Each structure stands twice: as structure tokens, then as C-alpha cells.
């Protein structure tokens, strides 16, 4: 069976259309893949540049860390710290007129060579001015105290009074008593100086509610 010239032409056109369609789909998939690879490559380049910047800033971060570290109190291993930090928070709250109604202490967590102890203040009351002064007082304590998860809302019945919740994180270090020497025996009224321990003990947990 012979095909007419017109049928042969239509067949060739159809064949080319199919081939071009297949090539078009393949090219589109390749373009999408190339675009995804380009985006991944750009992200990797950006990440590498950021890591280089962080490495270059290493000495500066170390200097800042040492400055902050010197501000942190040092407690003996095993000593409970909840009473110390609760009294600090209560003193600031009383000074600026903030009422701490409900609170619960968390557990001690070791982050690097620094310990964190959290106090969850579930309910507080105070005016805007008193609470701002309270937060400023916490900020003035330096790197030892940090407020997170802060929630503020109007009091439902008292006009001009706010209430809410927050979590106070307290930073400190653990240390051991250094053996007395001739030069240090007469220092600090005969009390051996406290030095940072090389291998901190496991953190202790506290879960009592006040």
C-alpha cells in the first residue's frame, strides 16, 4: 500500500511534532533540575561564606565570652541554687513593685561549661512602669539573668494593671575549692579560693513549686 505525497508529508510533520514534544519535556525537566542545583549551590556558597565569617570572628567572640564569664557567680558542686536565684528575683520584684503570684523552679542544665537554671513565673501583676523597671533591673544584672517567653496582657478587673508570665534563666558556673597554698592561706579570711572545675559534675534537678 503506497502513501500519497500529502499523507507522507503529514506523517513526517507528526513525527517531528512528537520528537519536538519529547525534546521539550526533557529540556524542561533539565531546566528545572539545573535551577534546583543552582539554588543549592548558591545556598552552600552562602553558608560557606557565613562559616568563614564566624571563624574569622572567633577571637572576638572568645574575648566577649571571657568578659561575660567573669561576671558569673561560681557555686560549689552539688550546692542547691534555687534559693539564691529566687531571692534575687524576689528582691528585684519587691524593689520595683511587681507581684510574683505563682512560680515554679525548673532543673539545672549544663550548656558548654556554663549552667542554666530556669524559674517559670506563671503569674505576675504590676503596672507598666513597674514591670519595665523590673525588666531593666534584670538587664542590669549582666549576663547572669535573662527573661524569655514573656507574655503580657491587661488585668481583667484592675485598671492600669498588667499581668502575665515569663521564664527567668539564671547563668552560673560550678567550681571546686583549690588546695591552700602559702600565698592564699591568709586570703579571704582563711577560706580557700574557688576555681572552675575541669570536668563539671552532672546537673542536679529541682522541681519544687513555690
C-alpha positions in Angstrom: 0.0 0.0 0.0 1.5 3.3 -1.1 1.0 6.6 0.7 0.2 9.7 -1.2 2.5 12.7 -1.0 0.1 14.5 1.3 0.0 11.6 3.7 3.7 11.3 3.7 4.1 15.0 4.5 1.5 14.7 7.3 3.3 11.7 8.8 6.7 13.5 8.7 5.2 16.6 10.4 3.5 14.4 13.0 6.8 12.6 13.7 8.7 15.9 14.1 6.0 17.2 16.4 6.3 14.1 18.6 10.1 14.4 18.6 10.0 18.1 19.4 7.4 17.4 22.2 9.7 14.7 23.8 12.7 17.0 23.5 10.7 19.9 25.0 9.6 17.9 28.0 13.2 16.6 28.5 14.6 20.1 28.2 12.0 21.5 30.7 13.0 18.8 33.2 16.6 19.6 32.7 16.0 23.3 33.2 14.1 22.6 36.5 16.9 20.3 37.7 19.5 22.9 36.7 17.6 25.6 38.6 17.4 23.5 41.7 21.1 22.6 41.6 21.9 26.3 41.1 19.9 27.3 44.2 21.5 24.5 46.2 25.0 25.7 45.1 24.2 29.3 46.0 23.0 28.2 49.5 26.2 26.2 50.0 28.3 29.2 48.9 26.3 31.5 51.3 26.7 29.0 54.2 30.4 28.7 53.5 30.9 32.4 53.5 28.9 32.7 56.8 31.1 30.0 58.4 34.3 31.8 57.2 33.0 35.0 58.8 32.2 33.2 62.1 35.7 31.6 62.1 37.3 34.9 61.5 35.3 36.4 64.4 36.4 33.6 66.7 38.9 35.7 68.7 36.4 38.4 69.2 33.7 36.0 70.4 36.2 34.4 72.7 37.1 37.8 74.2 33.4 38.6 74.8 32.9 35.2 76.3 35.7 35.6 78.8 34.3 39.1 79.8 30.8 37.6 80.4 32.2 34.6 82.1 34.0 36.7 84.7 30.6 38.2 85.7 29.1 34.8 86.5 29.0 33.6 90.1 30.6 30.2 90.9 28.9 27.7 93.1 30.3 24.5 94.7 29.4 21.2 93.1 26.2 19.8 94.5 25.0 23.1 96.1 21.4 23.9 95.5 21.0 27.2 93.8 17.2 27.7 93.7 17.1 29.7 96.9 19.8 32.0 95.7 18.2 32.9 92.4 14.6 33.0 93.8 15.8 35.6 96.4 17.5 37.6 93.6 14.3 37.7 91.6 12.1 38.5 94.6 14.4 41.3 95.6 14.1 42.9 92.2 10.3 42.4 92.1 9.8 44.0 95.5 12.1 46.9 94.7 10.1 47.8 91.6 6.6 46.9 92.8 5.9 43.7 90.8 3.9 40.9 92.5 5.1 37.4 91.7 1.9 35.3 92.4 2.9 31.9 91.1 6.2 30.4 90.2 8.0 27.1 89.7 11.7 26.3 89.5 13.0 24.2 86.7 16.1 22.0 86.5 19.7 22.7 86.1 21.0 22.3 82.6 24.7 22.3 81.5 25.4 24.3 78.3 29.1 24.0 77.5 30.8 24.9 80.7 28.0 27.2 81.9 25.0 26.1 83.9 21.5 27.4 83.4 18.7 27.3 86.0 15.2 28.3 85.0 12.4 29.9 87.1 9.0 29.8 85.5 6.9 32.8 86.7 3.4 31.6 85.8 1.6 34.7 87.0 2.7 38.2 87.9 0.9 41.6 88.4 2.1 45.2 88.1 1.8 48.4 86.3 3.6 49.0 83.0 6.1 51.3 84.7 6.9 48.9 87.5 7.3 46.0 85.2 9.6 47.9 82.8 11.7 49.0 85.7 11.8 45.3 86.9 13.0 44.2 83.4 15.6 46.9 83.4 16.8 45.8 86.8 17.2 42.2 85.5 19.1 43.5 82.4 21.4 45.5 84.7 22.4 42.2 86.3 24.5 41.5 83.2 24.8 38.1 81.6 23.5 36.2 84.7 19.8 36.8 84.3 17.8 36.5 81.1 14.0 36.8 80.6 12.4 34.6 77.9 8.9 33.6 76.9 7.4 36.9 78.0 3.6 37.2 78.0 1.8 40.5 78.9 -2.0 41.1 79.0 -4.3 43.6 80.7 -5.7 42.7 84.1 -9.4 41.7 83.7 -10.6 43.8 86.7 -7.9 46.3 87.8 -7.5 49.3 85.5 -3.9 50.2 84.7 -2.6 46.9 86.0 -0.9 44.3 83.8 -0.5 40.6 84.3 1.3 37.8 82.5 4.1 35.2 82.7 7.7 34.8 81.8 10.6 32.5 82.4 13.8 33.7 84.0 17.0 31.9 83.1 20.0 32.2 85.5 23.5 31.5 84.3 26.4 30.5 86.6 29.3 28.1 86.8 30.3 25.2 89.1 33.7 25.1 90.8 35.8 23.3 93.3 37.9 24.5 96.2 41.6 24.8 95.3 44.1 23.4 97.8 45.5 26.0 100.1 48.9 27.5 99.5 51.2 29.8 101.4 50.1 32.8 99.4 46.4 32.0 99.6 46.3 30.7 103.2 45.7 34.2 104.6 43.4 35.4 101.8 39.6 35.6 102.2 39.8 35.2 106.0 41.4 31.8 105.6 38.9 30.4 103.1 40.5 28.7 100.1 39.7 30.4 96.7 37.2 28.9 94.4 38.4 27.8 90.9 36.5 26.4 88.0 36.4 22.7 87.7 37.8 21.0 84.7 35.0 18.4 84.4 31.7 19.6 85.8 29.5 17.1 87.6 26.1 16.1 86.2 23.5 18.8 86.8 21.0 18.3 89.6 17.3 18.6 89.2 14.9 20.8 91.1 11.1 20.6 90.6 9.5 22.1 93.7 6.9 24.8 93.4 6.7 27.9 95.4 
